[in-house]
Amino acid sequence: MQKAADEHKMQIADALEKVKTEVSVYENQMKKEKELMDKSKLEISAAQRKMTETVDNCIRILTKHKSAVNAKFDEINQAQQKVHATQLENFQFAITQLKSSVEQGENILERNINAEILQTKQVIIGRCEELLNVRKPEIYKPPHVHYMVENITAICDRVIVSNTDSSLSMEGHCDKESEEKTERSFTIITRDSNGIQCYNEDDHIKVDIESPTGSKSTTEITDSKDGKYTVTYRPECVGQYRVGIEINGQPLTGSPWSAQVVPHQYQFVFKFGSHGNGPGQLNRGYDIAVSEKTGTIAVADFENKRIQLFSSDGNYLREIKLKNNCVTVAFTKSGDIIAVVPMDDHMISLFTESGQFIKHINDEHLDFPVHVSVGNDGSIIACDWKNNEIRVISPDGMHLPQFLRASDCDQSLYCAVYHQDRFFVSDAEANCIKVFSKEGKFLYNIGSEGTGDDS
């Protein structure tokens, strides 16, 4: 019995130890649940405080707005009452004069004295005519006053109940350094309190990407419906960007952070053409342009007196024969070709992409155009080398009064383009690029004479 009892005692102790272990597991789970509930209470309290602050702030703003609008109503009413009072005085003055004249005339008629009638007749009638010809006071018509609500202040809020834990959620691969004007993307992964990827359709993902100038970059967020969000953006300038991410109003761990955008690095892709006089060969290619409409490449083949056209991948298409050397070429917004042949009476010629001549643009203000480009609105920007001026010609070929005299040196301007509301003009004599506003006001120079990186 003793031996059996000892064995049973060991089994009982082992069973009790397992139960104690399970009790410890439950106690730990209770502790963790309590911690989570305490955290949830804090989150609810923080959310309530934020809601209260938001509503109170809206009430304060609306109360202030109400006072301002009421003051405006009082101002309008007082102004109208003032004008109304002035008009009443004018009417009353006119009535008093008319009544006085009537009373005077009636008294004379009532006395019926012939001598008096004969003596005052002309005066009374003259006074009456004078009063009748006086400009009558106009009725004051107060303007109509309405209260129109264009955008009523509303609280666009919602209470989000989600398993997503922003402190454990993470941002996927995001380059800390990228190139300007190159589309970039990164992912955001939402996770629950156990660090497991989760998805809740009510989750609100907010991404703010601020450029070095303080402007907000346009972002596109794609929801994969599995807890993964792809954010796509395109940095437009060089510098340090600020990237901030919030999930349900809470910042992602590590947010915001900085991302550096560097200048775009151009890489050689392919080349086309060779020296010669045959199809696809060039003899002093003076200028090149690409059609935004078709992607066709036009090259001003100076010595061969022609414009050669190539496909976007560099394959020869056809040529446009000219009487003289072509110094510059450009495409209009509609896809037509602009060519400048200085020997042809200094005219700008217009061709279809197939090579058919359309017309000459003969601007009497242009003496010797050496370069043309096309602005955002389709206007032709011509560089007049002889007059040292930049002229702007409308898309239909009509002269516009807008022009720039960008340099004091004779015959120093060779090229001009328009970009982002600015004119960029090359000045060979000053060895720099001059920048002007769209109104023609000089802004600054880019570069200077020398051999350095900025020269």
C-alpha positions as CSV (number, residue, x, y, z in Angstrom):
1,M,0.0,0.0,0.0
2,Q,2.8,2.4,0.8
3,K,4.4,1.8,-2.6
4,A,1.2,2.3,-4.4
5,A,0.4,5.4,-2.3
6,D,3.8,6.9,-3.2
7,E,3.2,6.3,-6.9
8,H,-0.3,7.8,-6.7
9,K,1.1,10.7,-4.7
10,M,3.6,11.4,-7.5
11,Q,0.9,11.3,-10.1
12,I,-1.3,13.6,-8.1
13,A,1.6,16.1,-7.6
14,D,2.4,16.0,-11.3
15,A,-1.3,16.7,-12.2
16,L,-1.4,19.5,-9.6
17,E,1.8,21.0,-11.1
18,K,0.2,21.0,-14.6
19,V,-2.9,22.7,-13.2
20,K,-0.6,25.3,-11.4
21,T,1.1,25.9,-14.7
22,E,-2.2,26.4,-16.4
23,V,-3.3,28.8,-13.6
24,S,-0.1,30.8,-14.3
25,V,-0.9,30.9,-18.0
26,Y,-4.4,32.2,-17.2
27,E,-3.1,34.7,-14.8
28,N,-0.6,36.0,-17.4
29,Q,-3.3,36.2,-20.0
30,M,-5.5,38.1,-17.5
31,K,-2.6,40.4,-16.8
32,K,-2.0,41.0,-20.5
33,E,-5.7,41.5,-21.1
34,K,-5.8,44.0,-18.2
35,E,-2.9,45.8,-19.7
36,L,-4.6,45.9,-23.1
37,M,-7.8,47.1,-21.5
38,D,-5.9,49.8,-19.7
39,K,-4.3,50.8,-22.9
40,S,-7.7,50.8,-24.6
41,K,-9.1,53.0,-21.9
42,L,-6.3,55.4,-22.4
43,E,-6.9,55.4,-26.2
44,I,-10.7,56.0,-25.6
45,S,-9.9,58.8,-23.2
46,A,-7.5,60.3,-25.7
47,A,-10.0,60.0,-28.5
48,Q,-12.7,61.6,-26.3
49,R,-10.4,64.5,-25.5
50,K,-9.5,64.9,-29.1
51,M,-13.2,64.9,-30.0
52,T,-14.0,67.4,-27.3
53,E,-11.2,69.7,-28.3
54,T,-12.3,69.5,-31.9
55,V,-15.9,70.3,-31.2
56,D,-15.0,73.1,-28.7
57,N,-12.7,74.5,-31.3
58,C,-15.4,74.4,-33.9
59,I,-17.8,76.0,-31.5
60,R,-15.3,78.8,-30.9
61,I,-14.7,79.3,-34.6
62,L,-18.4,79.3,-35.3
63,T,-19.1,81.7,-32.4
64,K,-16.4,84.1,-33.7
65,H,-17.8,83.7,-37.2
66,K,-21.3,84.5,-36.0
67,S,-20.1,87.7,-34.3
68,A,-18.2,88.8,-37.4
69,V,-21.2,88.1,-39.7
70,N,-23.6,89.9,-37.3
71,A,-21.3,92.9,-37.3
72,K,-21.4,92.8,-41.1
73,F,-25.2,92.8,-41.1
74,D,-25.2,95.8,-38.6
75,E,-22.7,97.6,-40.9
76,I,-24.9,97.0,-44.0
77,N,-28.1,98.1,-42.1
78,Q,-26.5,101.3,-40.7
79,A,-25.2,102.2,-44.2
80,Q,-28.6,101.7,-45.7
81,Q,-30.3,103.7,-42.9
82,K,-27.9,106.5,-43.5
83,V,-28.6,106.7,-47.2
84,H,-32.4,106.3,-46.5
85,A,-32.3,109.2,-44.1
86,T,-30.5,111.4,-46.6
87,Q,-33.0,110.6,-49.3
88,L,-35.9,111.4,-46.9
89,E,-34.3,114.8,-46.3
90,N,-34.1,115.4,-50.0
91,F,-37.7,114.5,-50.5
92,Q,-38.8,116.6,-47.6
93,F,-36.8,119.6,-48.9
94,A,-38.4,119.3,-52.4
95,I,-41.9,119.0,-50.9
96,T,-41.3,122.1,-48.7
97,Q,-40.3,124.2,-51.7
98,L,-43.2,123.0,-53.8
99,K,-45.7,123.6,-51.0
100,S,-44.3,127.1,-50.4
101,S,-44.7,128.0,-54.0
102,V,-48.2,126.7,-54.1
103,E,-49.1,128.5,-51.0
104,Q,-47.7,131.8,-52.3
105,G,-49.6,131.5,-55.6
106,E,-52.9,130.5,-53.9
107,N,-52.7,133.5,-51.6
108,I,-52.3,135.8,-54.5
109,L,-55.2,134.2,-56.3
110,E,-57.3,134.3,-53.2
111,R,-56.7,138.1,-52.7
112,N,-57.7,138.5,-56.4
113,I,-56.0,141.9,-56.8
114,N,-55.6,142.7,-60.5
115,A,-52.4,144.8,-60.1
116,E,-50.8,142.2,-57.9
117,I,-51.7,139.3,-60.3
118,L,-50.3,141.2,-63.2
119,Q,-47.1,142.1,-61.3
120,T,-46.4,138.6,-59.9
121,K,-47.6,136.4,-62.6
122,Q,-44.3,136.0,-64.4
123,V,-42.4,135.4,-61.1
124,I,-44.9,132.7,-59.9
125,I,-45.0,130.8,-63.2
126,G,-41.2,131.0,-63.5
127,R,-40.8,129.7,-60.0
128,C,-43.2,126.9,-60.7
129,E,-41.4,125.9,-63.9
130,E,-38.1,126.0,-62.2
131,L,-39.3,123.7,-59.4
132,L,-40.9,121.4,-61.9
133,N,-37.7,121.1,-64.0
134,V,-35.6,120.4,-60.9
135,R,-34.2,116.8,-61.0
136,K,-36.4,114.8,-58.8
137,P,-34.8,112.8,-56.0
138,E,-34.6,109.1,-56.9
139,I,-36.1,106.5,-54.7
140,Y,-33.4,104.7,-52.8
141,K,-33.5,101.0,-53.7
142,P,-31.5,99.2,-51.1
143,P,-29.5,96.3,-52.4
144,H,-30.8,92.8,-51.6
145,V,-29.0,91.1,-48.8
146,H,-28.8,87.3,-48.5
147,Y,-26.9,84.9,-46.4
148,M,-25.5,82.3,-48.7
149,V,-23.6,79.3,-47.2
150,E,-21.0,78.2,-49.7
151,N,-19.2,75.7,-47.4
152,I,-20.8,75.1,-44.0
153,T,-18.4,74.2,-41.3
154,A,-18.9,70.5,-40.6
155,I,-17.0,68.0,-38.5
156,C,-16.0,65.3,-40.9
157,D,-15.2,62.7,-38.3
158,R,-15.7,59.1,-37.4
159,V,-15.0,56.7,-34.6
160,I,-12.8,53.9,-35.8
161,V,-12.9,50.5,-34.0
162,S,-10.0,48.5,-35.4
163,N,-7.6,45.7,-34.4
164,T,-4.8,47.6,-36.1
165,D,-2.1,48.7,-33.7
166,S,-0.3,51.7,-35.3
167,S,2.7,51.3,-32.9
168,L,3.3,47.8,-34.4
169,S,2.4,48.6,-38.0
170,M,5.3,49.3,-40.3
171,E,6.4,50.9,-43.5
172,G,7.8,48.7,-46.2
173,H,10.7,49.4,-48.5
174,C,11.0,53.2,-49.0
175,D,14.1,54.7,-50.6
176,K,15.7,57.2,-48.4
177,E,17.2,58.7,-51.6
178,S,15.5,58.9,-54.9
179,E,15.7,60.9,-58.2
180,E,13.5,63.9,-59.1
181,K,10.7,63.4,-61.6
182,T,10.9,59.6,-61.1
183,E,7.9,57.8,-59.8
184,R,8.5,56.1,-56.5
185,S,6.5,53.8,-54.3
186,F,6.6,52.2,-50.9
187,T,4.3,50.0,-48.8
188,I,2.5,50.3,-45.5
189,I,1.6,47.1,-43.6
190,T,-1.0,47.2,-40.8
191,R,-0.5,44.8,-37.9
192,D,-2.5,43.9,-34.8
193,S,-1.3,43.9,-31.2
194,N,0.4,40.5,-31.7
195,G,2.4,41.9,-34.7
196,I,0.3,39.8,-37.2
197,Q,-0.6,41.5,-40.5
198,C,-4.3,42.4,-40.4
199,Y,-6.9,44.3,-42.4
200,N,-9.8,46.5,-41.4
201,E,-11.7,48.3,-44.1
202,D,-12.4,51.2,-41.7
203,D,-8.7,51.9,-41.2
204,H,-7.7,55.4,-42.4
205,I,-4.2,55.7,-43.9
206,K,-2.9,59.3,-44.3
207,V,0.4,60.1,-46.0
208,D,1.9,63.6,-46.2
209,I,4.9,64.1,-48.4
210,E,6.2,67.7,-48.1
211,S,8.7,69.1,-50.6
212,P,11.6,71.4,-49.7
213,T,9.4,74.4,-50.8
214,G,6.7,73.4,-48.3
215,S,4.2,72.2,-51.0
216,K,2.4,68.9,-50.6
217,S,3.3,66.2,-53.2
218,T,0.4,64.3,-54.8
219,T,0.2,60.8,-53.5
220,E,-1.9,57.8,-54.6
221,I,-2.7,55.1,-52.1
222,T,-3.7,51.6,-53.4
223,D,-5.5,49.3,-50.9
224,S,-4.7,45.6,-51.5
225,K,-7.5,44.6,-49.0
226,D,-5.1,42.5,-47.0
227,G,-3.4,45.0,-44.7
228,K,-0.9,46.2,-47.4
229,Y,-1.1,49.7,-48.9
230,T,1.0,50.9,-51.8
231,V,1.9,54.6,-51.8
232,T,3.0,56.1,-55.1
233,Y,4.4,59.6,-55.5
234,R,6.6,61.6,-57.9
235,P,9.1,64.2,-56.4
236,E,9.2,67.3,-58.6
237,C,12.3,69.0,-57.3
238,V,15.7,68.3,-55.7
239,G,16.1,68.5,-51.9
240,Q,15.0,67.0,-48.6
241,Y,11.4,65.8,-48.3
242,R,9.5,65.2,-45.2
243,V,7.4,61.9,-45.1
244,G,4.7,61.6,-42.5
245,I,2.4,58.6,-42.1
246,E,-0.6,58.2,-39.8
247,I,-2.9,55.2,-39.2
248,N,-6.3,56.1,-37.8
249,G,-4.9,59.5,-36.7
250,Q,-1.8,58.0,-34.9
251,P,1.7,58.4,-36.3
252,L,3.5,55.4,-37.6
253,T,6.5,54.4,-35.5
254,G,9.4,56.6,-36.7
255,S,7.2,59.0,-38.6
256,P,7.9,61.6,-39.8
257,W,11.3,60.9,-41.5
258,S,13.4,62.6,-44.2
259,A,14.0,61.4,-47.7
260,Q,16.6,63.0,-50.0
261,V,15.7,63.6,-53.7
262,V,18.8,64.0,-55.9
263,P,19.0,65.2,-59.5
264,H,17.9,62.8,-62.2
265,Q,20.8,60.9,-63.6
266,Y,20.5,60.5,-67.3
267,Q,21.8,57.4,-68.9
268,F,22.8,56.8,-72.5
269,V,20.1,54.8,-74.3
270,F,20.9,54.9,-78.0
271,K,22.1,57.1,-80.9
272,F,21.1,57.5,-84.5
273,G,22.4,59.2,-87.6
274,S,25.9,59.5,-89.0
275,H,27.9,62.1,-91.0
276,G,27.0,62.3,-94.6
277,N,24.4,63.5,-97.2
278,G,22.2,60.4,-97.5
279,P,18.9,59.5,-95.8
280,G,19.4,59.5,-92.1
281,Q,22.8,61.1,-92.3
282,L,23.6,64.6,-91.0
283,N,25.9,67.4,-91.9
284,R,26.0,69.8,-89.0
285,G,22.8,69.1,-87.2
286,Y,21.9,72.5,-85.8
287,D,18.8,71.8,-83.8
288,I,16.5,69.0,-82.6
289,A,12.9,68.8,-81.5
290,V,10.4,66.1,-80.4
291,S,6.7,66.1,-81.1
292,E,4.6,65.8,-77.9
293,K,1.8,64.4,-80.1
294,T,3.6,61.6,-82.0
295,G,7.1,61.3,-80.5
296,T,8.6,62.0,-83.9
297,I,12.1,63.5,-83.8
298,A,13.0,66.4,-86.1
299,V,16.6,67.4,-86.8
300,A,17.6,70.7,-88.6
301,D,20.3,69.3,-91.0
302,F,22.0,72.6,-91.7
303,E,24.5,71.9,-94.6
304,N,22.1,69.5,-96.3
305,K,19.4,72.2,-96.3
306,R,16.7,69.9,-95.0
307,I,14.8,68.7,-92.0
308,Q,15.1,65.0,-91.3
309,L,12.4,63.1,-89.4
310,F,13.1,60.0,-87.2
311,S,10.8,57.8,-85.2
312,S,11.1,57.9,-81.4
313,D,13.5,55.0,-81.5
314,G,15.8,56.7,-84.0
315,N,14.7,55.1,-87.3
316,Y,14.8,57.3,-90.3
317,L,11.3,58.3,-91.6
318,R,11.6,61.0,-94.3
319,E,13.0,64.5,-95.1
320,I,11.7,68.0,-95.8
321,K,13.8,69.7,-98.4
322,L,14.4,73.4,-98.0
323,K,15.8,76.1,-100.3
324,N,18.4,77.2,-97.7
325,N,20.1,76.2,-94.5
326,C,17.8,75.5,-91.5
327,V,19.0,76.8,-88.2
328,T,16.2,75.7,-85.8
329,V,13.2,73.4,-85.7
330,A,10.3,73.0,-83.3
331,F,6.9,71.2,-83.1
332,T,3.6,73.0,-82.4
333,K,1.1,71.6,-80.0
334,S,-0.9,70.2,-82.9
335,G,2.2,68.4,-84.3
336,D,3.1,70.7,-87.1
337,I,6.8,71.6,-87.7
338,I,8.2,75.1,-87.3
339,A,11.4,75.8,-89.2
340,V,13.5,78.9,-89.5
341,V,15.5,79.6,-92.7
342,P,17.2,83.0,-92.2
343,M,18.0,83.4,-95.9
344,D,14.3,83.1,-96.8
345,D,13.5,86.7,-96.0
346,H,13.9,85.8,-92.3
347,M,10.5,84.1,-92.2
348,I,9.3,81.3,-90.0
349,S,7.9,78.4,-92.1
350,L,5.2,75.9,-91.0
351,F,5.0,72.3,-92.3
352,T,2.9,69.3,-91.6
353,E,4.7,66.3,-90.1
354,S,4.4,64.6,-93.5
355,G,6.4,67.5,-95.1
356,Q,3.7,69.5,-96.7
357,F,4.2,73.3,-96.6
358,I,1.4,75.2,-94.8
359,K,2.4,78.8,-94.7
360,H,5.0,81.4,-93.7
361,I,4.8,83.3,-90.5
362,N,6.2,86.7,-91.5
363,D,6.4,88.9,-88.4
364,E,7.6,92.4,-89.4
365,H,9.1,92.8,-86.0
366,L,11.6,90.0,-86.5
367,D,14.8,90.8,-88.4
368,F,16.9,87.7,-88.0
369,P,15.3,84.8,-86.0
370,V,17.9,82.1,-85.1
371,H,15.9,80.0,-82.7
372,V,12.2,79.1,-82.0
373,S,10.5,77.2,-79.2
374,V,6.9,76.6,-78.3
375,G,5.3,77.7,-75.0
376,N,2.8,75.9,-72.8
377,D,0.0,77.8,-74.5
378,G,1.2,77.0,-78.0
379,S,2.7,80.5,-78.6
380,I,5.9,80.7,-80.6
381,I,8.9,82.1,-78.8
382,A,11.4,83.5,-81.3
383,C,14.9,84.7,-80.6
384,D,15.8,87.7,-82.8
385,W,19.6,87.6,-83.1
386,K,19.9,90.9,-84.9
387,N,17.7,93.0,-82.6
388,N,18.8,91.1,-79.5
389,E,15.2,90.5,-78.5
390,I,12.8,87.7,-77.6
391,R,9.5,87.9,-79.4
392,V,6.3,86.0,-78.7
393,I,4.0,85.1,-81.6
394,S,0.5,83.7,-81.1
395,P,-0.3,80.1,-82.3
396,D,-2.1,81.5,-85.3
397,G,1.0,83.5,-86.3
398,M,-0.2,86.9,-85.1
399,H,2.3,89.2,-83.4
400,L,1.9,89.7,-79.7
401,P,3.1,92.8,-77.9
402,Q,5.1,90.7,-75.5
403,F,8.9,90.8,-75.9
404,L,12.1,90.8,-73.9
405,R,15.3,92.7,-74.5
406,A,17.4,90.4,-72.4
407,S,20.9,91.8,-73.0
408,D,22.7,95.1,-73.6
409,C,25.3,93.3,-75.8
410,D,24.7,93.2,-79.5
411,Q,23.8,89.9,-81.1
412,S,24.3,87.8,-78.0
413,L,21.0,86.0,-77.6
414,Y,20.8,82.5,-79.3
415,C,18.1,80.5,-77.5
416,A,15.0,81.0,-75.4
417,V,12.5,78.6,-73.9
418,Y,9.4,79.0,-71.6
419,H,9.0,76.7,-68.6
420,Q,6.9,77.0,-65.4
421,D,5.9,80.6,-66.0
422,R,9.5,81.7,-66.7
423,F,11.6,82.6,-69.7
424,F,15.1,81.1,-69.9
425,V,17.3,82.9,-72.3
426,S,20.9,82.0,-73.2
427,D,23.3,85.0,-73.3
428,A,26.5,84.2,-75.1
429,E,28.2,87.5,-74.3
430,A,27.5,87.3,-70.6
431,N,28.1,83.5,-70.5
432,C,25.0,82.8,-68.5
433,I,21.3,81.9,-68.7
434,K,19.0,84.8,-67.9
435,V,15.7,84.1,-66.2
436,F,12.6,86.3,-66.6
437,S,9.0,86.2,-65.3
438,K,6.2,85.6,-67.7
439,E,5.6,89.4,-67.6
440,G,9.2,89.9,-68.9
441,K,10.7,91.1,-65.6
442,F,14.3,90.0,-65.0
443,L,14.6,87.6,-62.1
444,Y,18.2,86.2,-61.9
445,N,21.1,84.7,-63.8
446,I,22.1,81.0,-63.9
447,G,25.8,80.4,-64.2
448,S,28.7,82.7,-65.0
449,E,31.9,82.8,-67.0
450,G,34.5,80.2,-66.0
451,T,35.2,76.4,-65.9
452,G,33.6,75.4,-62.6
453,D,30.5,73.3,-62.1
454,D,28.3,76.4,-61.9
455,S,30.0,78.3,-64.8
